[in-house]
Amino acid sequence: MPASALPHQHETSTELNYLESQLSRIDDFQIVAEVFKQLGDTSRIRIFWLLCHCEECVINISAMMNMSSPAVSHHLRPLRNRGLIVSRRVGKEVYYKAADTQQSQLLHHMIEQVMEITCPQ
């Protein structure tokens, strides 16, 4: 429905037409919803935030989080699948860190803004 066909004509603007065209991009909004869903768990947010600041193995993440290794691995998997974190293997050890992507950086920034955390430099 074009802006000119809206039930209530409060104000017509080209911005309204643009906004309306963006609303039709349902797949893009679905991607955003899936990213936010990945951070819908306190432990997952804490792990992601930690990995934005350092690269660590599951054992060390487990110790810092006071969680079992399987529980940490359970949280790492969806973060990795969404591309928010990356991993590298050294021998038998796998190290994780936040992905160097705009999406990952934006989420990190958003977490810190919401929590008003000052990051270590």
VMD Tcl script that draws the C-alpha trace (Angstrom):
set ca {
  {0.00 0.00 0.00}
  {1.67 3.26 -1.07}
  {1.84 6.07 1.49}
  {-0.79 7.97 -0.49}
  {-3.24 5.10 0.16}
  {-2.81 5.05 3.95}
  {-6.09 5.09 5.90}
  {-5.14 8.31 7.72}
  {-3.40 11.09 5.84}
  {-1.48 12.88 8.61}
  {1.43 14.05 6.54}
  {2.78 12.86 3.23}
  {6.49 12.77 2.76}
  {9.04 10.98 0.63}
  {10.51 9.60 3.86}
  {7.27 7.77 4.54}
  {7.49 6.11 1.11}
  {11.08 5.08 1.87}
  {10.11 3.66 5.28}
  {7.28 1.74 3.74}
  {9.60 0.25 1.09}
  {12.01 -0.84 3.82}
  {9.23 -2.60 5.75}
  {8.75 -4.93 2.78}
  {12.29 -6.28 3.25}
  {11.06 -9.03 5.60}
  {14.13 -11.24 5.06}
  {16.41 -8.45 6.32}
  {14.32 -8.02 9.46}
  {14.40 -11.80 9.96}
  {18.20 -11.73 9.96}
  {18.18 -8.99 12.61}
  {15.72 -11.00 14.72}
  {17.94 -14.10 14.49}
  {21.03 -12.14 15.59}
  {19.17 -10.72 18.58}
  {17.82 -14.18 19.39}
  {21.41 -15.44 19.70}
  {22.02 -12.87 22.43}
  {18.78 -13.69 24.24}
  {20.66 -15.57 26.97}
  {22.67 -13.96 29.77}
  {25.50 -16.49 29.58}
  {25.76 -16.11 25.82}
  {25.95 -12.31 26.11}
  {28.67 -12.62 28.77}
  {30.68 -15.07 26.64}
  {30.31 -12.88 23.55}
  {31.34 -9.77 25.50}
  {34.39 -11.61 26.89}
  {35.42 -12.74 23.41}
  {35.17 -9.17 22.16}
  {38.10 -8.42 24.47}
  {40.27 -11.51 24.25}
  {40.85 -14.80 22.50}
  {40.33 -17.80 24.77}
  {39.93 -21.56 24.79}
  {36.82 -23.31 26.10}
  {38.58 -24.41 29.32}
  {39.54 -20.84 30.24}
  {36.13 -19.48 29.25}
  {34.56 -22.17 31.43}
  {36.71 -21.18 34.40}
  {35.96 -17.45 33.98}
  {32.24 -18.09 33.55}
  {32.07 -20.71 36.32}
  {30.37 -23.07 33.85}
  {31.13 -26.53 32.56}
  {32.98 -26.88 29.25}
  {29.98 -28.56 27.57}
  {27.74 -25.67 28.67}
  {30.20 -23.13 27.24}
  {30.44 -25.11 23.99}
  {26.64 -25.12 23.82}
  {26.68 -21.29 23.88}
  {29.64 -20.93 21.50}
  {28.03 -22.95 18.72}
  {25.18 -20.55 17.83}
  {27.50 -17.54 18.16}
  {29.88 -19.17 15.68}
  {27.05 -20.26 13.36}
  {25.78 -16.66 13.17}
  {29.29 -15.41 12.40}
  {29.59 -13.41 15.62}
  {32.68 -15.32 16.75}
  {35.47 -17.15 14.96}
  {37.70 -20.00 16.05}
  {41.16 -21.30 15.30}
  {42.74 -24.61 16.22}
  {46.23 -25.00 17.68}
  {46.91 -28.70 18.15}
  {43.99 -30.03 20.20}
  {43.06 -26.60 21.56}
  {40.45 -24.38 19.90}
  {40.59 -20.64 20.56}
  {37.61 -18.32 20.13}
  {37.30 -14.57 19.67}
  {34.74 -12.11 18.33}
  {34.62 -11.90 14.57}
  {36.09 -8.77 13.05}
  {32.81 -7.78 11.38}
  {30.59 -4.74 11.52}
  {27.78 -6.84 12.95}
  {29.93 -8.17 15.79}
  {31.37 -4.74 16.59}
  {27.94 -3.15 16.61}
  {26.57 -5.77 19.00}
  {29.58 -5.33 21.28}
  {29.07 -1.58 21.29}
  {25.36 -2.01 21.95}
  {25.99 -4.33 24.91}
  {28.42 -1.85 26.41}
  {26.09 1.09 25.88}
  {23.23 -0.77 27.51}
  {25.34 -1.95 30.42}
  {27.39 1.27 30.61}
  {30.56 -0.79 30.81}
  {33.93 0.77 30.24}
  {36.03 -1.65 28.23}
  {39.65 -2.31 29.11}
  {41.99 -0.82 26.54}
}
mol new
graphics top color blue
foreach p $ca { graphics top sphere $p radius 0.5 }
foreach p [lrange $ca 0 end-1] q [lrange $ca 1 end] { graphics top cylinder $p $q radius 0.2 }
display resetview
